[in-house]
């Protein structure tokens, strides 16, 4: 499985290690990923997601998983996160009626 954040799409980057003698060797910059359980208030469930530390801070700032997912573009989210987002949207449409 790729090292990719399920909420922001943040992935590994490539670059160079540069020595004092200016020798360059390839290296990878990996995102700080953690397996966390995030709970949805509207669905009253918790979900295990592989999320970067910066995405966790953003979820807290936005006010929770539900609000974060509803305001995030679908092209960035993983399949699992998209399924959660669709469930939240369908629950909102049912409550509006």
MOPE-V339323 format. One record per residue. N is the residue number from 1. RES is the residue in one small letter. PHI is phi as a letter, one per 40 degrees, with the letter a starting at -180 (999 if undefined). BURIAL is 1 if it has 24 or more other C-alpha atoms within 12 Angstrom, else 0. Layout:
N&RES&PHI&BURIAL, N&RES&PHI&BURIAL
This chain:
1&x&999&0, 2&x&c&0, 3&x&c&0, 4&x&a&1, 5&x&c&1, 6&x&c&1, 7&x&b&1, 8&x&b&1, 9&x&g&1, 10&x&c&1, 11&x&b&0, 12&x&c&0, 13&x&b&0, 14&x&b&0, 15&x&a&0, 16&x&b&0, 17&x&c&0, 18&x&b&0, 19&x&c&0, 20&x&c&0, 21&x&c&0, 22&x&g&0, 23&x&c&0, 24&x&b&0, 25&x&b&0, 26&x&c&0, 27&x&a&0, 28&x&b&0, 29&x&b&0, 30&x&c&0, 31&x&c&1, 32&x&c&0, 33&x&c&1, 34&x&b&0, 35&x&c&0, 36&x&b&0, 37&x&b&0, 38&x&b&1, 39&x&b&0, 40&x&c&1, 41&x&c&0, 42&x&c&0, 43&x&c&0, 44&x&f&0, 45&x&b&0, 46&x&b&0, 47&x&b&0, 48&x&c&0, 49&x&b&1, 50&x&c&1, 51&x&b&1, 52&x&c&1, 53&x&c&1, 54&x&c&0, 55&x&c&1, 56&x&c&1, 57&x&c&0, 58&x&c&0, 59&x&c&1, 60&x&c&0, 61&x&c&0, 62&x&c&0, 63&x&h&0, 64&x&h&0, 65&x&c&1, 66&x&c&1, 67&x&c&0, 68&x&c&1, 69&x&c&1, 70&x&c&1, 71&x&c&0, 72&x&b&1, 73&x&c&0, 74&x&c&0, 75&x&c&0, 76&x&c&0, 77&x&c&1, 78&x&c&1, 79&x&c&0, 80&x&c&0, 81&x&c&1, 82&x&c&1, 83&x&c&0, 84&x&c&1, 85&x&c&1, 86&x&c&0, 87&x&c&0, 88&x&c&1, 89&x&c&0, 90&x&c&0, 91&x&c&0, 92&x&c&0, 93&x&c&0, 94&x&c&0, 95&x&c&0, 96&x&c&0, 97&x&c&0
